[in-house]
Amino acid sequence: MKERVGERELGHFPGDRDLFFKLYHAGKDMDLLEYALQTMQQDRVTGGIIAHPGIVERFFDMCSRQQCRSILIAEAEKYIKGFVEMKSRIQPFSITLLTESYMIGRLFKTYFTSCTNVNVIQASIYQPLPLDEKYGAILSMPHFGLKMNDDVLSIRESESAAVGHLLPLLQNGGRISVTLPARMMFQSGAIGDWRKLINESAPVQSIYSLPDGLFRPFTSVKTYQVEFGKAAPDQVILGRLQLEKSRLVTERELTIHPDQFQNLDNWRIDLLLDEDQDTLRTFQQAAIPKVKLRDVADIFRGKSILKQDLRSGNIRVLNISNIENGEVMLDQLETIDEEERKVKRYEILPGDLVMTCRGTVNKLAVFPETDHIVIASANILVIRFQKQINSYFAKIFLESPIGIALLQSYQRGTTVMNLNPNDIAEIEIPMTTEEIQLSIVERYKQEKEIYLTSIQAATSRWRQEKEEIYSKLYGLITSN
């Protein structure tokens, strides 16, 4: 056994006959893929992300429709659950499994040793791949959010690096299906340039929004399945998937012309898939001038503060719980003891628009006048407008149905909200005169005051009526 396998695989193996007998009978009926899956799922330290088997199922369905026979599955260990459930689907295809792990490679070679249509290669998709063969279809889920230390790359995101190294392996007319996080869909700058370039060299064929929490507990970021191809499509398919009895099925789907898709600044398909698009579409197509927040405001995230940092001090801290009903509760602020100069960059000034960027509920408020120094916590974004935009006007717009839809479209997380300052800076708000802004703000404030007064009066009346009813009830009981 040592001569056939080698010490690298076995490590220190004592050669004890009884031990070998026990080990052989313990593992002779073991399903290697199932064993590897259970091991990886229970390993919270070194275990990586495992894709939902529905992704593998949809990929094979696409290969069948497109009559792809030669398939490459990158970082194949991420799809091991799909292999367990889709064993019968691999026969018609010539499949290459790519993995960076030596041990995973050995496992695949052992498991598929009798399958002449399965080839296993050890290589990294984050470096140029020394492969001569071209494939009709490629499946990949790159690492999310890693920075590549490679001066040759124009963009150092792990996702774009992986796609860039896999595309040359695609046959003419072939397709590559990639799982991407939300930031790759709408972040501007270098990532925005990458979206434009990739759509020119390998046009987008389809984009599907994946269900929230599909990859928990490994990650909770919002994800999309994007399909690129070597041929220009007649139509680009946009859709939303949902889980139905552990299968990924289409909840909603629409098609747009490739020219229309190419003109999009980003790939925020959630806005296009929203069933109630009339109001939002009207805003986007309206002739009223619009301006991005980054052009009229400075935006920054607050300071990370630990619980042990909270103590009696001269610096007050604004957190999520201190914003209620669109107002800042100054009397509820906790404090820290810190030098003013060290936290000056996080200071909130009167008139700043503050917004929660984490948590489960989006809250907005205009910061009021105060005699104290107040800084924002890391859960708060501060938007400091220039003179062209009134903070109250911006708040009213962002908490409107249009504003909420725009904010949600830049959501990176799923159940737990995660808004990034750079993403928020891309939101467009209407640009109108100062007089119109002030008239809208004044009407809003007046109507809100009437509402609050009515609520207060109704609450007071209800309390008084309850007390009278209880008194009568008590008198009725005691009189008998």
N, C-alpha and C positions, 0 to 999 in steps of 0.2 A: 504493500500500500504506500509506504514511504517512497519507494522507487518510482511508482507511477505518478504520484501527486506532487511530492516535493515538500521540503520543510517550510517553505514560505506559507503554504496554505495551512498546514497542520500545526505549525509552531512546535512547541515541545510536546511530543506524543510519546508516552513511555513504552508503548508496544506491549502492554499487558493484555493477554488473551481474554481473560474474563471481562476486563473493562471494554475491550473492543466488541465482545459478544453483546454486552449490555447496550452499548451505544448503537450498534447496528440494529438491534431489535427495537430500540426506542425510536429510531428514525426511519426504518425501512418503509413504513406506510405513510410517512409524513408528506403532505403537499408543500413543496418548497415555497411556492408563491404565497400560499395562505400563511405559512409560518413567517415568511419575511414581512408580509403585510401586518400581522399581529405584532411582530417585534418593532416595526417602525412606528406603528400607531401608539404603542405604549412608551416609546422612547421620547420623552419631552426635552431631553438635553441635546441630543445629536440628530434626532429624527426630523426629517424635512417635511415640507408640505406634500399632501397626498390629494390628487385631483379626484373629484367626484366621477364615478364610472360613467355617468351620463355624457361626459365630455368625450370619452373614448368611443362610446356608442354613436354619438352624433358624427364624430370624425370618420368612423368606418362607414356610416350611412352616406356621408359626402363622397368618400372614395368610391363607393359602389355606384352612386349616381354619375360621377365624373369618369367612371371606368378607369380609375387609377390602380395600377397593379404593383407598382414599386413604391413602398412607403418607408419613411424615416420618422422614428419617434425619438425625439431628443429628451435627454434626462429621463430615461424610461422608468426609473424607480418612482417618479411622481405619479405614474399611471398604473402602478402595480395592482391597485384595487380594480381598475377597469379590466386588466388582463385576467384576474381571477374570475370575473363575471362574464368575460367575453371570449373565453377560450375557443368556442366553436366558430367565431367570426374570422379567425386569422388564416384559415386554410387557403382562401382564394388569392391571398396577397403574398408578395415577396417583401418581407419586413426586415428592416434594420433597426436594432435597438441600440441607442447611443447612451452611454453613461460615463460619468467622470470617476465613479467609484470602482476600484479594482474588485472588491468583494461582491458588489452588486453584479458586476460583469461576470464573475465566476458563477454566481447563482443563476443568472439568466442562461449562461452556456450549458450549465448542468441540467436545468429544467427543460430547455428546448433542444437538448442534444439529439433527439429523434426527429425534430422538425427541420427538414432540409430547406424550408422556405424562410427560416428565421436566422438572421446573422447578428452577432453582438460585437460592438466596437467600443473600445474605451477611448474617449476624447472629451474635450471641453468645448461647449458652444460659445464660450466667451473669448476664444482665440480662433484664428483662421483654421478651418478644418481640412486636414490633408486627405480629402476623399475625392476620388475621380468619378464615382458613379453619380448620376443624376436621378432624382426621385420625382414621381408624379404627385406626391402629397407628403407634407411634413407637419408634424404636430409638436408644439413646444409651449412650455410654461416657464419662461425665464424667471430668475430671481427678481423679486420686486425691490426697487429702490437702492441697488448697490451702485457705487461709483467705480468705474473701471480705471485702473492706473495705466493708461495706454495713450501716449501722445499722438498716435496715428489716428485715433478716433475723433471725429468732429464733434460727437456728443458722447459723453462717458457714462450714460445710463446703461445699466446691465440689460434692460429690455431691448434697447435699440442695438446694442452690440451683438446680442444673440441673433436678432432678426437679420442684421447685416451679414453675419457669418453663415447663416443658413440659406439665405436667398440664392447665392451662387450654386447651390446644390439642387435647385428646382429645375425641372424640365420645362421646356416651352409649353405653355398651356397648363402647367402644374399649379398647385395651390398650397399655401402654408397657413395653418390655423394656429393662432397665438393667443394666449391668455394674457391680458394687459390690465394693470391697475388704472384707476380713474384718472390719476394725474397725467398719464400718457395721452389721455383723450382730450384734455382741455388746457393743460399748462402751456403758457406762451414761451417766448424766447427760443432757446435751442431746441426744446422739445417740439414747439410749434413748427420750427423749420424742418425738423425731422419728419413730422407728419406730412408736410407738403412734398418733400423729396421722395418719401417712401411711396406715396400715392402716385407719383409720376413714374417711378421705376417698377413698382409692383402694385397696380391699382387695387384699392379696397373692393372686395366682392360682397362682403357682408359684415355687419357688426351686430352682435346680440348682447344685451345686458344680462348678466348672470344673476341668479337669485341672491339676495342678501344672506350673508353668513354661510355661503356654500363651502368655504374653506376653513371654517372654525374647527378646532381651536388654534390653527396655525396662523391665520390672519383674519381680520374683520374688514379689510379695505374693500371698497366696491370694485368689482371686476367686470371685464368685458371679454367676449370671445370674438376676435377679429380675424377675418379671412382675407389674405392677400393672394393675388394671382399674377401670372406672367402675361395674361391676356386681358385687354380692356373688357369690362362687363357691359352688357346691354342695359342693366339696371343694378343699382346698389341696394341690397336688402338690409333693412334695419329692423330689429326685433327685440322683444323682451321674453326671456325664458322664465319658467316657474317650475317648481318641483311638484310632481303629481305621482304619488305612489312610488317615490324614490327615482322617478324618471324625469329627465329634463324635457319639457314640452313647451311649445310656443304659446305664449299668452297673447301677444300682439305682434303684428308684422306689417310693414309697409315698404314700398319701393320708391326710390327717387332716381332721377336721371344722373349719370356720372358727372355731367357738367355742373349740375346743381350741387352735388356732393363736393366737387372740387372747389366750389366757391365758398364753402363753409369755413369759417375761421377756426373751428374746432370740431371735434367729433362727439359733442354732447347730445347723443341721440335721445336721451330721456325727455328733452324738451319736445322733440319731434314726435315721440311716441305718446306723449300725454294726450289722453282722449279729449280733454277740454283745452284745445289749442287756440280758440278764436281770439281770446283776449290777448294772449301772448303774441300770437302772430300779428294781430293788429298793431301792437306796440312795436314789434320788430320792423314792420313794413311802413309804419307811420312816417310822415314827412317831417315831424318835429325833430329838431336837432337832438342828438344824443351825445353823451360824453362818458368815457370810461373813468372810473373812480381814480385810477392811477394818474390821470391827467389833471385832476382837480383836488386831490387830497393826498396827504401823507398817511400811510397805514402801517401800524406796527402791532406786534403781539406783546403782551405783558410779560412780567418777570416770573420765573418759576420759583415758587415759595413752598417750602415744606412745612408740615404741621409744627415741627419743633422750632421753626423760625418765628412762629407767631407768639409774640409776647408784648408786654406793655412798652410802647415806644411812641415816637413822634411821627412815624410814617404810617398812614392808613392804606389799606389794601382793598381794592374792589374785586369781588368774586361773583360767580354766577348767582349765588343766593341773595346777593345785595341788589338785584334788579327785579322788581315786582311791578306788574301791570304797566310796563313802559316807563317806570320811574326808578331813579337811583335812591336807595334807602341809606342816606348818609349816617344815620344814627346806629346802623347795624354793622358798620365796617370794623374789621379787626385790625390790629396794628403790628408793626415790627419795629425793632430797635436797630436802625441803620443810619449811616451817614447820608445826608441828602445828596451829595455829589455822586454817590455810587448808584443811586436809583433815579437820577434826574431824567434819564432817557426813557423811563417808563411812566413818567408823570402824566396824569390826565388833567387837561385844562378845561375850564368852563366853556361849554359850547361844543366840546368834542362829542362825536357820536360813538358810543360804546356798544359792542356786539359780542355775544357769547360765541365762541368758536369751537367749544367742546361741550359734551353733555348730550342730553336727549331733546332739549327744547331750545329753539332759537329765540333769544331775547335782545331787544334793542332799546336804547334810552339815550337821551341827550344829557350830558353831564352838567349838573347845576353849579351855581356859585358856592364856594366854600372857602373858609379861612384856613383850612388844613391842606397839607401836602398829601395827595392821594395818588397811588400808583396802581396800574392794572396787573392782575395776576396773569398767569400763562393761559388761563381759560378765556381771556378777554382780548378782543381786537379793538384797537382805538383808531378811529378815522377822523383825521383833522382836516377839515375843508378849508379851501381858499375862499375868497370873497364871493366867487361866482355862484356857489351853492350854499343854501341855508341848511344847517344840520337837521332841523326839524322836518324840512321838506324831504330830505334824503331818507330820514327815518320813516316818514309816512309812505314813501314809495316802496322802500324795502320790506315793509310789513304788509303791503298790499298783496293780493293774489299774484300779480305779475312779479313783484319783488321776491316773494317766497319761492315761486317757481324758479327764478334765476338763481337764488341762493342754493336751492336744493340741487340744481344742475351742477354746481361746483363742489358738491359733497364728496369727500374722499372716503369717509367711513360709511358704515351701513347703519346699524341700530344706534351706535354712538356717533354723534356728529363730530366731524373734523374738518374745519375750514382753514385754509391756508391764506395768509395775507396776500401772497402773489396771485392767487386765484381770484380772491375777492376784488383785487385791483382791476380785473378784466371786466367786471360787471358794468353794463351801460345804464345810465340813468338819464331821464329827460332833461334837456337844458332849456330853460325858459327864463323870462325876465325876473328881476328881483321882486317887482310888484306882484306878479302872478304867484310866485313862490310864497310871499308873505300873506297874500289873501287866502291861499289854501291852508297855510299854517294856522292863521287866525281862526278860520272856520273850524278847523279840526280841534283846536284848543277849546273854543266855545262849546262845541257839541260834546266834547269829552267832559267838560265841567258840568253841563246840564245832565249828562248821563250819570256822573258820579254823585251829584246832588240828589238825583232821583233814587239812585240805589241806596244812598244814606237815609233818605226819608222813608223809603219802603222798609228798610231794615229796622229803623227805629219804630215805625208803626207796628211791624210784625212782633217785635220784642214786647211792646206795650200790650198788644192784644193777647199775646200768649200769657202774660202775667195776669191779666184780668180773667182769662178763661181758667187758669190754674187756681186763682182765688175762689172763683165760683165753684169749681170742682171740690176744693178743700172744704168750703162751707157746706156743700151738699153732703159730704161724707161725715163731717163732725156733727151736723144737725140731727143725724139719725143715730 
